Amino acid sequence: MSAFRLTRVDERLLHAQILLVWLNKLNINTVLVIDDKIADNPFLSEVYRLAMPSHISVHIRRIKNALDFDLNGASKVWQDR
């Protein structure tokens, strides 16, 4: 069973140095971005996806859709990359 390893509520997670250290140190394989502005902007969504290493699964959703996330991967709503 999967578990949340880290929860952040601000934009600092995507700072490159912090991102790379935390991803490796905590063995993170999935990043959830819950932000209406980013989810509604295809360009910004792509910037956030490209900021992640290719082996990291990235999911960007609006706040109201955040509760639909399934840690076991069964939710098609969350399948991005």
PEJO-V312564 format. One record per backbone hydrogen bond with DSSP energy under -0.5 kcal/mol. CO is the residue of the C=O (numbers start at 1). NH is the residue of the N-H. If there is no record, write none. Layout:
{{CO,NH} {CO,NH}}
//
This chain:
{{10,13} {11,14} {12,15} {15,19} {16,20} {17,21} {18,22} {19,23} {20,24} {21,25} {22,26} {23,28} {24,27} {29,57} {31,33} {31,59} {32,34} {33,35} {33,61} {35,39} {36,40} {38,41} {40,42} {41,45} {42,46} {43,47} {44,48} {45,49} {46,50} {47,51} {49,52} {53,56} {57,31} {58,81} {59,33} {61,35} {62,65} {63,66} {65,68} {66,69} {69,71} {70,73} {74,76} {75,78} {76,79} {78,80}}
//
